[in-house]
Amino acid sequence: MSTLCRCCFFALVLLSTTACTTVKPWQKGNLSRPEMSISAMPLETSLSDHIYFSKEGSSSGTAVSGGGCGCN
Amino acid sequence: MENKQHNTLLALTTAAMGLVNTTPVHATNTMDQEYIVNYQFSQYGESDLDTEKLASGSTSRYDISVHQFLLRAPISSDTQLTMNFTSESMSGASPWYVVPSTPTEPDEEIKPIQVMSGATIDELRNDVNLKFKTYTKNSNWAVNIGYSKENDYRSTNIGINSAYNFNKKSSTIEWGLGASEDYIDPTNGGTLFRPIKEEKNSINGMLGFSQIINKNTLINTSFTYAFYDGYLADPYKLALVEGLIQADSRPSSKSQVSWSLASRQFIGLFNAAIHADYRYYYNNWGLSSHTLELGWYQNFLGSWQITPKIRYYDQSEALFYEHYYLNARSDGFHSSDYRLSSYSAFSGKIKLSNTFEYKNIVLPVYFSYEIYQSIGDNPGLVDFSVFSLGTEYRF
């Protein structure tokens, strides 16, 4: 794994192990913002996934809608 | 992009790394009661092949125009129907096989160069997907079915997925299962080493977990597994083996796993959010990859948002891959497909969005532009750009 990937990977792991705090319902305003979604734009995400699935050697294991792509 | 705020656990979704149609769970797990219509147009274009890497054929590569539609409608107070329709038209030449260059100088290095397909491919692909989703107090269930058709390929897929909230709706666990059946009927089958009719099947599963860390932070992680069986080669690609042209040949089965980790952090000081996504992928053809994406979502002037993103991708080569084969492999597998080679890729993307309001009509609009650059030894590696324009209407 490249050095950049290794650093970012461990940063994400570190963040994920940060102790959770109890968040009251009235404190969840920022979490409900569209830009905080894991995948807020379904059409944009599905197109990106489809392009990367077609042009790279990896796939997410997703049964990408329809299969059969311009993969040549 | 929108001024409306969704329920909190709308943010808790698995990454799109899982099954298609895995969608967020609302804080109160209540369904969006609005009708939603989305449309996106995209233009994808691949850079011409460098003439230095071309053995024969056209340097021009693929251009693809894509129209995507989404319609989401509430059927009842706790059930919604979502329909996705995609139509894409493709034209251009594609990599065919790789050969060694012929030195013109005594000490000139022999390099792999690309033979491109002579004929320009013109194809139309249409894809439709239906999903029924129902909500209960702390969970939701969805069933989806999809069908895709193009000139030489058709695919049917089904899936089921579910999400469950717990821990005072600060935690979500999600899972899904899916299957696909594909039929391949290559153009000019029976000639040019192409098979006449082939079939491939796949099954896949996903398990994901999302957690609110604090009022500004959430994370998501997911595992996926998929198994493919049947014709997994590319009927339109060839390989040079001991000086002779052979059909692309790959194992008839493939297993793969992936693990992804995503974080979302809101930074109130800047009125912005930062996204970080990592994925590790491995299959039993020996190919593994790392993907890292970073995005900065900057809000400004009320309803405007600008989002720069960068992505880094790095993959190893498949065990049976070579540019061309001086000696045939004992297992009979051979492929010069660049997608099985070792390479890295960088991409940068910029997105601008705003919500326009006129009288009682609220219309979010966005456009984005992405550039993708590959780095590696295979002469067929692709560079491309994508322009997208989209909008959404709720009523």
Interface residues (C-beta under 8 A of the other chain):
Chain A: M1 S2 L4 C5 C8 F9 A11 L12 V13 L15 S16 T18 C20 T21 T22 V23 P25 Q27 K28 G29 N30 L31 S32 R33 P34 E35 M36 S37 I38 S39 A40 M41 P42 L43 E44 T45 S46 L47 D49 I51 Y52 K55 E56 G57 S58 S59 S60 G61 T62 A63 V64 S65 G66 G67 G68 C69 G70 C71 N72
Chain B: M1 E2 Q5 H6 N7 T8 L10 A11 L12 T13 T14 A15 A16 M17 G18 L19 V20 N21 T23 P24 A27 N38 Y39 Q40 S42 Y44 Y62 I64 V66 Q68 L70 N84 T86 E88 M90 S94 S117 I121 E123 R125 D127 V128 N129 G146 Y147 S148 K149 E150 Y153 R154 S155 N157 I158 G159 K168 S170 G178 A179 S180 D182 S202 N204 G205 M206 S210 Q211 I212 I213 N214 K215 N216 T217 L218 I219 N220 T221 T224 Y225 A226 D234 Y236 K237 Q256 V257 S258 S260 L261 A262 S263 R264 Q265 F266 G268 A272 A273 A276 Y278 R279 Y281 N283 L287 S289 H290 T291 L292 L294 Y297 N299 Q305 T307 Y312 Y313 D314 Q315 A318 R339 L340 S341 A345 Y366 S368 Y372 V382 F384 V386 S388 G390
